[in-house]
Amino acid sequence: MSTSFFGKYIVPEAAALRNSDSYRTIPPVDDGAAREVLYSGTRLLNLASNNYLGLSSHPELIEASAKGLARHGCSSGASRLITGNFALAETLEAELATFKYQEAALVTGSGYAANLAVFSALADRRTVVFSDHLNHASIIDGILLSRARLVRYRHLDMAHLERLLTREAMVEKKIIVTDTVFSMDGDVAPLARLVELGKAHGALIVVDEAHAMGVLGRGRGLAAALGLSDDVDVHVGTLSKALGSLGGYVAGRVETIELLRNRGRSFIFSTALPPAVLAASLAALRHIKSNHGLGARLMRLSKEVRDHLNSLGFDTMGSTTQIIPVACGRNRVALHAQALLRAEGLLVAAVRPPTVPQGSARLRLSLRADLTDDDVKRIRLGFSRLRVSFFP
Ligand SMILES: Cc1ncc(COP(=O)(O)O)c(C=O)c1O
């Protein structure tokens, strides 16, 4: 070990971080995806996980996963290009493609890896990528990996995007990318206008449906909800949130998926998902197909909670979905509010920079379709009590 590097850079940087209010630790939570979790021995209602439909512990997923495990063991052994396929991967991809109204799909190790695969396969130095300012970090990392030029437009601002597209009119290879539901704000991209702009400027359109998959459009996502599935070129998503499993996917035209399979670095240079995980994802997808009212129930429940928070005076920013931020501003305020809610039996994330812009720390509630009426009452009561200290 280079002791001079360690002593000169790592030790002081770690100390400075530890003394700041943006220091992060992993919360002492057992069973983090469940509806109720144990937090240092106390039972809390879980409003921090992205297990939006509560599927991670559903018997259909567990049974499918157990069978996959018993039949194929714990690991896939290597990258699929090296060892070959499990039939499960191909079945999952075929069913995902059909579900998303696309020709083909590719499953990756995570949603993060899916975005890395998309940009490393489809973009290069000659490409300009127009990206919403609040897009997920995996999109930004994918663009950096591709060496394309990143141009960020103001969050949801289609007039700004149009100006930037016009400014870059001479560039041949253009991609527009957006989250459909934004992970820290719970608001939704203006996809119809974005598609119009993309078409007018000859840009490829990539959407990341990580937080919409399983929820909007009878589980198919925002593009499907708006009837825009054919207008979006590349549909990215994750199997790790509403689907209660692990992995990412990309769906689109056959040729797009061929390029990803051959050039997507995170797909090529990483071990494939284990069969037990693929089996769980397949069971989740089939469950969502035959229970397509789950997302609508979640939306109704989210509106009820959001309306209550607004009536108490909390600012839920632009949220219209199951992700409900509560604006706090300073980090300390968010951490304090989080601790007060914990005392009310609610586990809520306190999100701070750099995950969100400086000065915009917030609580982030992610609601889930398996909440009971009593759970909703607990949430209403917890925030009513928080209000007393929040707005003294
Ligand atoms: C918009 C978006 N894309 C991709 C990801 C990454 O997905 P995964 O957790 O499956 O890696 C996330 C995760 O938070 C996300 O919010």
The ligand as an SDF file (V2000), in Angstrom:
LIG
                    3D

 16 16  0  0  0  0  0  0  0  0999 V2000
  -33.9450    5.8670  -13.4410 C   0  0  0  0  0  0  0  0  0  0  0  0
  -33.0970    4.7380  -12.9650 C   0  0  0  0  0  0  0  0  0  0  0  0
  -32.4210    4.0060  -13.8540 N   0  0  0  0  0  0  0  0  0  0  0  0
  -31.6590    2.9610  -13.4880 C   0  0  0  0  0  0  0  0  0  0  0  0
  -31.5310    2.6200  -12.1590 C   0  0  0  0  0  0  0  0  0  0  0  0
  -30.6560    1.4820  -11.7820 C   0  0  0  0  0  0  0  0  0  0  0  0
  -31.4120    0.3140  -11.6530 O   0  0  0  0  0  0  0  0  0  0  0  0
  -30.8520   -0.8860  -10.7750 P   0  0  0  0  0  0  0  0  0  0  0  0
  -31.0910   -0.5350   -9.3510 O   0  0  0  0  0  0  0  0  0  0  0  0
  -31.6100   -2.0720  -11.2540 O   0  0  0  0  0  0  0  0  0  0  0  0
  -29.3900   -0.9830  -11.0770 O   0  0  0  0  0  0  0  0  0  0  0  0
  -32.2130    3.3450  -11.1900 C   0  0  0  0  0  0  0  0  0  0  0  0
  -32.0740    2.9650   -9.7700 C   0  0  0  0  0  0  0  0  0  0  0  0
  -32.2950    3.6670   -8.8500 O   0  0  0  0  0  0  0  0  0  0  0  0
  -33.0090    4.4360  -11.6000 C   0  0  0  0  0  0  0  0  0  0  0  0
  -33.6470    5.1900  -10.6900 O   0  0  0  0  0  0  0  0  0  0  0  0
  1  2  1  0
  2  3  1  0
  2 15  2  0
  3  4  2  0
  4  5  1  0
  5  6  1  0
  5 12  2  0
  6  7  1  0
  7  8  1  0
  8  9  2  0
  8 10  1  0
  8 11  1  0
 12 13  1  0
 12 15  1  0
 13 14  2  0
 15 16  1  0
M  END
$$$$
